[in-house]
Amino acid sequence: MIIGIVTLGCKVNQCESAAIAAALQEKNLYASEGFGPADVYILNTCSVTAEADRKSRQYITKMIKQNKNCKIIVIGCSSQNDADKFKNPNVIAIGGTVDKTRFVCKIIDCLLNNNEYSITYDIVFYRKNSQKTEEYVGFCEKNSAKSNKTRAFIKIQDGCNRFCSYCIIPYLRGRSKSRTINDIKQECERTDSMEIVLTGIDISAYGYDLGKRPVDLLYALSDIKARKRLGSFECEMIDDEFLSAMKSGGFCPHFHMSLQSGSDAVLKSMNRHYTADFYYEKVRLIRKHFPLAGITTDVIVGFPTETNENFDETCEFVKRCEFSDIHVFPYSSRTGTVASKKYTALPKGLINDRKKVLLDIKKSLHDDFLQKNLGTISDVYVEDRENGFNVGYTPNYIKVYSDAPCGTIAPMQLDKPYGDGIIGSIEH
């Protein structure tokens, strides 16, 4: 049986797919991660935007083109959001967002044992008032074995309590649920990867359901030898204690701190519980502790209440923050959210025009950040090969092209800009 796992969306989905692959390996089954010929496909879907939903559904057709007799197991946010759209004769089971590993393994066991398990269109939901074949209690599913990748993504929590007005994810993933510190530390100790990324749906909420704080996890992981990096988080997590714990604990000075808008009026409409000035103070605090920190962010353009003046405020604010990179997302209305019920979407042409403006600013800021780092010495984790170079990243997340061996962390001088990064030379 050839099993393929196709993963869309966030780092949390990647963690969960890795956990499925590890669990199948324990059954002496090999599951390749990526789209290729297979007898059984596991499709781990995303629903963060309407485009993500569309891509998730498109993969059903792509899989059947690869193998018209394939069997498909669908899981994730998009199938949790609307399972009916995934119904197809080749789709044998549709799951949701909780306990993905156990669900997939149960279906695979049925296939191996030639047990039909009433498989066609068995739909497992994890929400109240939903049709279900089994009842699962929500919890934060963990990775169960070593990562086979150069960088290990460690899921520390799941779910979200924020309910931003544009976001469907809290309705699909449920409330924030944290893994215990001991559980996370044990997984970090098991991995043989040279870099660990702590990730979750909202890692800023880590621990509060357990009577802990995010900084408590940093303290606990300070003696883990692998290089450590944080995933995306919210600005209120940053304070002097947290930043001091990062520095003493060997965490990379890379901060992906979600913004979404630089306009206070739009932030309020989005139900984001901070102001632009509050966010900027966190940026200043980061640079006090880490002067050359890579600070990256997400910005949504074209939120329904965003006026031309509001958009100009956002453009000026991102320049003020001097982000090293910006992920720019056009607003996508998600059925069931407050924003979809309350506001009328802006014209797509206007949204695309604003996106282009912000992408130009993004490139300029990224180029400026690279210039600031030229001539510095940095430890580069070399992971892959691209355009005739071996490539990797500095702790502050600059892409470096060099001839250093893959699978090593090498001190390099950052010599000159190249492509989307910098040419580096090994410092002896």
C-alpha positions as CSV (number, residue, x, y, z in Angstrom):
1,M,0.0,0.0,0.0
2,I,1.5,3.3,-1.1
3,I,0.3,6.2,1.1
4,G,0.7,9.9,0.3
5,I,0.1,12.8,2.7
6,V,-0.8,16.2,1.1
7,T,-0.7,19.1,3.5
8,L,-2.1,22.6,2.9
9,G,-1.9,25.6,5.2
10,C,-0.1,26.4,8.4
11,K,2.8,24.9,10.3
12,V,0.3,23.3,12.7
13,N,-1.1,21.2,9.8
14,Q,2.5,20.3,8.9
15,C,3.1,19.1,12.5
16,E,-0.1,17.1,12.5
17,S,0.8,15.5,9.1
18,A,4.2,14.6,10.5
19,A,2.5,13.0,13.5
20,I,0.3,10.9,11.2
21,A,3.4,9.8,9.1
22,A,5.2,8.8,12.3
23,A,2.2,6.8,13.6
24,L,1.9,4.9,10.3
25,Q,5.7,4.2,10.4
26,E,5.2,2.6,13.8
27,K,2.7,0.3,12.0
28,N,5.5,-0.5,9.5
29,L,3.8,1.6,6.8
30,Y,5.6,4.3,4.9
31,A,3.7,7.5,4.1
32,S,5.5,10.0,1.8
33,E,4.7,13.7,2.5
34,G,4.1,15.5,-0.8
35,F,1.9,14.9,-3.9
36,G,2.9,11.9,-5.9
37,P,1.4,8.6,-7.1
38,A,-0.3,6.7,-4.2
39,D,-3.0,4.1,-3.5
40,V,-4.3,6.0,-0.5
41,Y,-4.1,9.8,0.0
42,I,-4.5,11.6,3.2
43,L,-5.5,15.2,2.4
44,N,-4.9,17.6,5.4
45,T,-6.9,20.7,4.4
46,C,-6.9,24.4,5.2
47,S,-9.7,26.9,5.5
48,V,-8.0,30.2,6.5
49,T,-9.2,31.8,3.2
50,A,-11.7,31.0,0.5
51,E,-8.7,30.3,-1.8
52,A,-7.4,27.8,0.7
53,D,-10.8,26.0,0.7
54,R,-10.8,26.0,-3.1
55,K,-7.2,24.5,-3.3
56,S,-8.1,21.9,-0.7
57,R,-11.0,20.7,-2.9
58,Q,-8.9,20.8,-6.1
59,Y,-6.6,18.2,-4.7
60,I,-9.4,15.6,-4.8
61,T,-9.4,15.9,-8.6
62,K,-5.6,15.9,-8.8
63,M,-5.4,12.8,-6.8
64,I,-7.9,10.9,-8.9
65,K,-6.0,11.9,-12.0
66,Q,-2.9,10.3,-10.5
67,N,-4.8,7.2,-9.7
68,K,-8.4,6.8,-10.7
69,N,-8.8,3.9,-8.1
70,C,-7.2,5.8,-5.2
71,K,-8.8,6.0,-1.8
72,I,-8.8,9.4,-0.1
73,I,-9.1,10.3,3.5
74,V,-9.9,14.0,4.1
75,I,-9.1,15.8,7.4
76,G,-8.5,19.4,8.6
77,C,-10.1,22.8,8.8
78,S,-11.8,22.9,5.4
79,S,-13.5,19.5,5.9
80,Q,-14.4,20.6,9.4
81,N,-16.0,23.7,7.9
82,D,-17.9,22.0,5.1
83,A,-17.5,18.2,4.8
84,D,-20.2,18.0,2.1
85,K,-18.0,19.7,-0.5
86,F,-15.5,16.8,-0.2
87,K,-18.0,14.1,-1.0
88,N,-16.7,12.0,-3.9
89,P,-16.8,8.2,-4.7
90,N,-13.0,8.1,-4.1
91,V,-13.3,9.8,-0.7
92,I,-13.7,7.0,1.9
93,A,-13.7,9.1,5.1
94,I,-13.9,12.7,6.1
95,G,-12.6,13.9,9.5
96,G,-12.2,17.2,11.2
97,T,-9.5,19.0,13.2
98,V,-9.2,17.0,16.4
99,D,-7.4,13.7,16.9
100,K,-6.4,13.5,13.2
101,T,-3.8,10.8,13.8
102,R,-6.2,8.4,15.6
103,F,-8.8,8.9,13.0
104,V,-6.5,8.3,10.0
105,C,-4.9,5.3,11.7
106,K,-8.4,3.7,12.3
107,I,-9.3,4.1,8.7
108,I,-6.0,2.7,7.5
109,D,-6.4,-0.3,9.8
110,C,-9.8,-0.9,8.3
111,L,-8.3,-0.9,4.8
112,L,-5.5,-3.3,5.8
113,N,-8.1,-5.7,7.4
114,N,-10.5,-5.4,4.5
115,N,-13.0,-4.1,6.9
116,E,-15.4,-1.6,5.2
117,Y,-16.2,0.2,8.5
118,S,-19.2,1.7,6.6
119,I,-16.4,3.7,5.1
120,T,-18.2,5.5,2.3
121,Y,-18.9,9.0,3.6
122,D,-18.3,8.2,7.2
123,I,-18.1,11.8,8.4
124,V,-16.6,12.5,11.8
125,F,-17.2,15.9,13.3
126,Y,-15.9,17.4,16.6
127,R,-18.5,20.1,17.0
128,K,-21.7,20.1,19.0
129,N,-24.9,19.4,17.1
130,S,-23.1,17.6,14.3
131,Q,-23.6,14.2,12.7
132,K,-20.9,11.9,14.1
133,T,-19.8,8.3,14.1
134,E,-17.6,8.8,17.2
135,E,-17.3,11.3,20.0
136,Y,-13.8,12.7,20.6
137,V,-12.9,15.1,23.4
138,G,-10.8,18.0,22.1
139,F,-7.2,18.1,23.2
140,C,-3.9,19.3,21.7
141,E,-2.6,16.4,19.6
142,K,1.1,15.9,19.8
143,N,3.7,14.7,17.4
144,S,4.6,11.2,18.3
145,A,8.1,10.5,16.9
146,K,11.3,12.1,15.6
147,S,11.0,14.5,12.6
148,N,12.6,13.3,9.4
149,K,13.1,16.9,8.3
150,T,16.0,19.2,8.9
151,R,13.8,21.6,10.9
152,A,11.4,20.1,13.5
153,F,8.1,21.8,14.1
154,I,6.9,21.2,17.6
155,K,3.2,21.9,18.2
156,I,2.8,23.4,21.7
157,Q,-0.9,24.3,21.6
158,D,-4.1,24.2,19.4
159,G,-7.2,26.3,19.1
160,C,-7.8,30.0,19.6
161,N,-9.8,32.2,22.0
162,R,-9.5,35.5,20.1
163,F,-12.4,35.4,17.6
164,C,-11.0,38.1,15.3
165,S,-14.0,39.2,13.3
166,Y,-12.5,38.0,10.0
167,C,-11.3,34.6,11.1
168,I,-13.1,31.2,10.9
169,I,-10.3,29.2,12.6
170,P,-11.6,29.4,16.3
171,Y,-14.9,28.0,15.1
172,L,-13.1,25.0,13.5
173,R,-10.2,24.4,15.9
174,G,-12.0,25.3,19.2
175,R,-10.7,26.9,22.3
176,S,-7.0,27.1,23.1
177,K,-5.6,23.8,24.5
178,S,-2.0,23.5,25.6
179,R,0.4,20.6,25.9
180,T,2.2,20.2,29.2
181,I,5.7,21.6,29.4
182,N,7.1,18.1,30.2
183,D,5.4,16.6,27.1
184,I,6.9,19.3,24.9
185,K,10.3,19.0,26.4
186,Q,10.4,15.3,25.9
187,E,9.5,15.7,22.3
188,C,12.2,18.3,21.8
189,E,14.7,15.9,23.4
190,R,13.7,13.1,21.0
191,T,14.1,15.0,17.8
192,D,17.4,14.7,16.0
193,S,16.7,18.0,14.0
194,M,19.3,20.8,14.4
195,E,16.5,23.4,14.7
196,I,13.2,23.4,16.5
197,V,10.3,25.7,15.8
198,L,7.6,26.0,18.5
199,T,4.3,26.4,16.7
200,G,0.6,26.4,17.3
201,I,-2.6,28.2,16.3
202,D,-2.0,30.9,18.9
203,I,1.2,30.3,20.9
204,S,0.7,33.5,22.8
205,A,-2.1,31.7,24.6
206,Y,0.2,28.8,25.6
207,G,-0.1,27.6,29.1
208,Y,-2.9,29.7,30.5
209,D,-5.3,26.8,30.5
210,L,-2.7,24.9,32.6
211,G,-1.8,27.8,35.0
212,K,1.4,28.5,33.1
213,R,2.8,31.3,30.9
214,P,4.6,31.2,27.6
215,V,7.8,32.3,29.3
216,D,7.7,29.3,31.6
217,L,8.1,27.1,28.5
218,L,11.1,29.1,27.4
219,Y,12.8,28.6,30.8
220,A,12.1,24.8,30.6
221,L,13.6,24.5,27.1
222,S,16.7,26.6,27.8
223,D,18.9,23.5,28.0
224,I,17.7,21.9,24.8
225,K,20.8,21.9,22.5
226,A,19.0,22.4,19.2
227,R,18.6,25.9,17.8
228,K,15.2,27.1,18.8
229,R,12.8,29.4,17.0
230,L,9.2,30.7,17.7
231,G,6.3,30.5,15.3
232,S,3.7,33.3,14.8
233,F,2.4,35.0,17.9
234,E,0.5,38.1,19.2
235,C,2.3,41.2,20.4
236,E,1.1,41.2,24.0
237,M,3.3,38.2,24.7
238,I,6.4,40.4,24.5
239,D,7.9,41.9,27.6
240,D,11.3,42.3,29.2
241,E,11.1,38.9,31.0
242,F,10.1,37.0,27.9
243,L,12.9,38.6,25.8
244,S,15.5,38.0,28.5
245,A,14.4,34.3,28.6
246,M,14.8,34.1,24.9
247,K,18.3,35.5,25.0
248,S,19.5,33.3,27.8
249,G,17.8,30.2,26.5
250,G,19.3,30.4,23.0
251,F,16.2,31.3,21.0
252,C,16.6,32.8,17.6
253,P,16.0,36.6,17.4
254,H,13.3,36.2,14.8
255,F,9.8,37.4,15.7
256,H,6.8,36.8,13.5
257,M,4.4,39.1,15.3
258,S,1.0,39.4,13.7
259,L,-0.2,42.9,12.9
260,Q,-3.1,42.7,10.3
261,S,-3.5,46.5,10.2
262,G,-1.7,49.7,11.2
263,S,-5.0,51.6,11.6
264,D,-6.6,51.7,15.0
265,A,-10.0,52.0,13.5
266,V,-9.5,48.9,11.4
267,L,-8.0,47.0,14.3
268,K,-11.1,47.7,16.3
269,S,-13.3,46.4,13.5
270,M,-11.2,43.3,13.3
271,N,-11.6,42.7,17.0
272,R,-7.9,42.9,17.5
273,H,-7.3,44.0,21.1
274,Y,-4.4,46.4,20.8
275,T,-3.6,49.7,19.2
276,A,-0.8,50.5,16.6
277,D,1.1,52.4,19.3
278,F,1.0,49.5,21.7
279,Y,2.3,47.2,18.9
280,Y,5.1,49.7,18.1
281,E,6.2,49.7,21.7
282,K,6.7,45.9,21.5
283,V,8.8,46.4,18.3
284,R,11.0,48.9,20.2
285,L,11.3,46.6,23.1
286,I,12.4,43.7,20.8
287,R,15.1,45.9,19.2
288,K,16.3,47.0,22.7
289,H,17.2,43.4,23.4
290,F,18.0,42.3,19.8
291,P,19.1,45.2,17.7
292,L,19.3,43.2,14.5
293,A,16.2,41.1,15.1
294,G,14.2,39.9,12.2
295,I,10.7,41.1,12.8
296,T,8.1,39.8,10.3
297,T,4.4,40.1,10.2
298,D,1.0,39.5,8.5
299,V,-1.1,42.3,7.1
300,I,-4.6,42.0,5.7
301,V,-5.4,44.5,3.0
302,G,-8.9,45.5,2.0
303,F,-10.8,44.7,5.2
304,P,-14.4,45.9,4.5
305,T,-14.0,49.0,6.9
306,E,-10.6,50.0,5.5
307,T,-10.8,53.4,3.9
308,N,-8.0,55.0,1.7
309,E,-6.9,56.9,4.8
310,N,-6.8,53.7,6.9
311,F,-4.7,52.0,4.3
312,D,-2.3,54.9,4.2
313,E,-2.0,54.6,8.0
314,T,-1.0,50.9,7.5
315,C,1.6,51.7,4.9
316,E,3.2,54.4,7.1
317,F,3.1,52.2,10.1
318,V,4.9,49.2,8.5
319,K,7.6,51.6,7.3
320,R,7.9,52.9,10.9
321,C,8.3,49.4,12.2
322,E,10.9,48.5,9.6
323,F,9.8,44.9,9.2
324,S,12.2,42.5,7.7
325,D,9.4,40.9,5.8
326,I,5.6,41.1,5.4
327,H,3.1,38.4,4.5
328,V,0.4,40.3,2.6
329,F,-3.1,38.8,2.4
330,P,-6.1,40.2,0.5
331,Y,-9.2,40.1,2.8
332,S,-11.2,36.9,2.3
333,S,-14.8,36.8,3.6
334,R,-15.4,33.6,5.6
335,T,-19.0,32.6,6.0
336,G,-20.0,32.4,9.7
337,T,-17.6,35.1,10.9
338,V,-18.7,38.4,12.4
339,A,-17.2,40.4,9.5
340,S,-19.1,38.3,6.9
341,K,-22.4,39.1,8.6
342,K,-21.7,42.7,9.4
343,Y,-19.8,44.2,6.5
344,T,-19.9,44.4,2.7
345,A,-16.7,43.4,1.0
346,L,-14.7,46.0,-0.9
347,P,-14.3,45.7,-4.7
348,K,-11.7,43.1,-5.7
349,G,-9.9,45.6,-7.9
350,L,-9.4,48.0,-5.1
351,I,-8.1,45.2,-2.8
352,N,-5.6,44.1,-5.5
353,D,-4.4,47.6,-6.0
354,R,-3.7,48.0,-2.3
355,K,-2.0,44.6,-2.2
356,K,0.4,45.7,-5.0
357,V,1.3,48.9,-3.1
358,L,2.1,47.0,0.1
359,L,4.1,44.4,-1.8
360,D,6.3,47.2,-3.1
361,I,6.8,48.5,0.5
362,K,7.6,44.9,1.6
363,K,10.3,44.6,-1.0
364,S,11.9,47.9,0.0
365,L,11.9,47.1,3.7
366,H,13.3,43.6,3.0
367,D,16.1,45.1,1.0
368,D,16.9,47.6,3.7
369,F,17.1,44.8,6.3
370,L,19.5,42.9,4.2
371,Q,21.7,46.0,3.8
372,K,21.8,46.4,7.6
373,N,23.2,42.9,8.0
374,L,25.9,43.0,5.4
375,G,29.3,42.5,6.8
376,T,28.1,40.8,9.9
377,I,29.0,37.3,11.0
378,S,26.1,34.9,11.6
379,D,25.6,31.1,12.2
380,V,23.7,29.8,9.2
381,Y,21.8,26.6,9.3
382,V,22.4,25.1,5.8
383,E,19.4,23.0,4.8
384,D,18.9,22.7,1.1
385,R,20.2,23.4,-2.4
386,E,18.9,26.0,-4.7
387,N,20.2,27.8,-7.9
388,G,23.6,26.1,-7.6
389,F,24.1,27.1,-4.0
390,N,23.5,25.5,-0.6
391,V,21.0,27.6,1.2
392,G,20.0,28.1,4.8
393,Y,18.9,30.7,7.3
394,T,20.6,33.0,9.9
395,P,19.0,33.1,13.4
396,N,17.3,36.4,12.4
397,Y,15.9,34.6,9.3
398,I,17.9,35.9,6.4
399,K,18.3,33.4,3.6
400,V,21.9,32.8,2.9
401,Y,23.4,31.2,-0.3
402,S,26.8,29.6,0.1
403,D,29.0,26.5,-0.5
404,A,28.8,25.3,3.1
405,P,27.8,21.7,3.5
406,C,24.1,20.9,3.9
407,G,23.1,19.7,7.4
408,T,25.6,21.9,9.2
409,I,25.4,25.2,11.1
410,A,28.3,27.3,9.8
411,P,29.6,30.8,10.9
412,M,29.5,33.0,7.8
413,Q,30.1,36.5,6.8
414,L,27.2,38.1,5.0
415,D,28.8,39.5,1.9
416,K,26.4,40.8,-0.7
417,P,22.7,40.7,-1.7
418,Y,21.6,37.9,-3.9
419,G,18.0,37.1,-5.0
420,D,15.8,37.1,-1.9
421,G,18.8,36.8,0.4
422,I,22.6,37.2,0.8
423,I,25.7,35.5,-0.5
424,G,27.6,34.2,2.5
425,S,31.3,33.0,2.9
426,I,32.4,30.6,5.6
427,E,34.2,32.4,8.4
428,H,37.2,30.3,9.5
